[in-house]
Amino acid sequence: MNQNQPLVSIGIPTYNRAALLKRSIESALNQDYKNIEVIVSDNASTDETESVCRFYCDKDTRLKYVRHSKNRGPSANFSDVLKNASGQFFMWLGDDDWIDAAYVTSCVQQLIRDRTMSLISGAPKYYRNGQRVGDGKVFCLLHDAWWYRVISYYGQVTDNGMFYGLMRTAQIRKIKMPNTMGGDWLMIANIVYTGKAKVIPEISVHRELGGATASYRHIAATFGISKIQAMFPMSSIAISAWTDIVKNGAVYKVRPILGRLVVGCAVFVVIMAKRPLRYLRAAKKRIRKFSLSRLDSL
């Protein structure tokens, strides 16, 4: 282990996913960047999760296993791995996801090279039952103005693969992920407020659909969120984002209230426009496809 490298903490919150957890742990421990610690927080699993984790603890002392006697919910479990992190840099990893071997090295290098960066992540790739089904959105937020980065983030975010990027531990600890629909969006928007963010297309975080990446209804049930939020997810996220920027978000409170109001309202409009714009784009594709098929038949 190269002690001159900054320590990187990889937090894996888990619950009853023993089979896929092995792949997640191995991808973290097999990074070509060696000065890491991997923290698994077990939310009172009833399957073979504990024996899986004990096995890897015996193999590699860099793995730390924390088992809870009661299931405290996903938000508390995500917070717990961060609380137990000792590294200068930190990232979350889904218990059914995995990362490329060069993931940590590539992210650390860029964070060290540029102090204005607050988050570096790889490009998300999505799978269902091990079969690749598509790629997530790749975009960068490199503008100097905080308000531009925040509005741009909310305008571009879809699958939010950035959530599984590498961040500065001291920065992320100042932010609390709210237990609401789109809480991960709000959290990363807070990080984007503190500095620039970038996705590196040459490395990837591989995400299995059906775990943390699930339907709105399943997310609401898992996180104990009201069914109303699941029925109107964009409205719920838009209201939460506005409230976070204007009233509750600790990072924003140093800004004048008028500026927060303007940014909050802009973000609200941007989020509410996401679904209609998506329908319009889908309709345009169908119309174009139909027009081309009609021309072919002439």
Number of C-alpha atoms within 10 A of each C-alpha: 8 9 8 7 12 15 20 26 28 28 29 28 25 24 21 17 17 20 14 16 24 19 15 19 27 15 17 27 20 13 17 14 21 18 18 23 22 27 26 27 26 26 24 19 18 12 13 12 23 18 11 15 23 13 12 18 15 10 10 12 10 17 21 19 17 18 16 12 10 10 14 11 15 18 19 16 22 21 17 20 25 23 12 15 21 16 19 13 24 30 26 21 28 24 27 24 25 22 26 17 18 16 24 28 14 19 22 23 11 16 20 11 9 10 10 14 21 24 31 27 28 27 22 25 19 20 16 12 9 11 9 14 12 11 16 19 16 19 17 17 20 16 14 11 11 19 20 15 22 27 22 19 23 23 18 17 18 13 14 20 23 26 20 25 28 27 26 20 20 12 17 21 13 11 16 16 19 16 16 20 25 21 17 18 23 26 20 25 23 25 24 25 21 20 21 23 27 23 22 19 12 11 19 23 23 26 27 24 18 13 17 16 16 13 13 18 16 17 19 21 13 14 15 15 17 13 15 12 18 19 13 12 19 19 19 18 21 24 17 22 26 23 17 22 27 23 15 13 19 14 16 20 14 9 11 10 14 10 14 21 16 15 19 25 19 17 24 23 17 18 21 18 15 16 12 10 11 11 11 11 12 12 12 12 12 12 12 12 11 12 11 11 11 10 8 8 6 5
